[in-house]
Amino acid sequence: MEAALETERTNERVAELERRILMLEEQAQQALSLMRSRGKEEELIARYGEYVDKTVAAKILGVTRVTVYAMLADGRILGACAGRRVDVRSIARYQAMQRPCGKSRPA
């Protein structure tokens, strides 16, 4: 009886440790994604500035202007300057979310 109780406690402890490991792996992945995003942000800002017009945003994202308008409307990227321009940092964050683990888009 006591051995069964000890086995159950051990199993519960193992399950708890597995949950914690998964949580830590997720946090590490998010931190890595954030680091990549920040590097990409700085690269894009150095190249284009803090804000770009929708045509340039479309070029950066590899989509049409119509898609940029849709992305602004649903919050995937953020507008700036009363909606006349697009926040470059939000473009970088969006791209980082779309390409986890440093995978690049095919040319």
Beta strands, then each sheet from edge to edge (+ up, - down):
strand 1: 51-52
strand 2: 79-80
strand 3: 85-87
sheet 1: 1+ 3- 2+
end
